């Protein structure tokens, strides 16, 4: 039996890291949901997940958004952080308003602000403002640096026992994306989270030097962190295939971190989900094969 007619939750970004964790949680809880994908034919694993129905949609195609949102009451909004993200998310908000969506849970970012020097934080703030002005109930999830971002260093750590960034001695309360997804699942399925912003952190504040020590302890060999100049980090990101706009945005992120503007701790994960957020040590243990 098709669940599309009964599913009232739409998940965007369903094939990405956070979306994957979110749909696993919803499926395990028996929650019916619709997942917006670019191509249903390339998402057969997702289609096989209990409770999931696929709908094809494109953030650049207004008509496809209208179709994806038809009959939806709650939506999880997430796009890639590209130079099109602001435009795409604003288009989604307009479509959600037309469709009569009652609640948007938006993945935002720590310290989102219209006047931030960090482009990612500005565009998130623009979209937050548009959602507030739309009259649709909202929950804004503002997580700090993702622990899973360090999976991008898996090859450097496994082969060279090192990782690098223009981080200085920045202290950051980074968070596991599985905890972000857990908060999103609660906001989408339980009452009482409307018109709230949650600032999501892990349980500890760590420098990159301390992260290296945790890697070393868990993996059983010395892992070194090297602080590098911004230009070297930019060249490395471009070499990894990052678009220029995104690479420059990440440099802005790290400048923000070096000012210790991402060092606060909040109780929001535990207050929403009932469990403490995962430690970086737990993250490394869970993903250890990728670093070994």
Secondary structure, DSSP 8 states (H G I E B T S, - for coil): ---TTT--EEESSTTSHHHHHHHHHHHHTT--EEEEES-GGG-HHHHTSTTEEEEE--TT-HHHHHHHHTT-SEEEE---SSTTHHHHHHHHHHHHHHHT--EEEEE--TT--TT-SSHHHHHHHHHHHHHHHHT-EEEEEEE-SBGGGGGGGHHHHHHHSEEEES-TT--B--B-HHHHHHHHHHHHHSSS-TTEEEEE--SS-B-HHHHHHHHHHHHTS--EEEE--HHHHHHHHHHTT--HHHHHHHHHHHHHHHTTTT----SHHHHHHSS----HHHHHHHTHHHH-
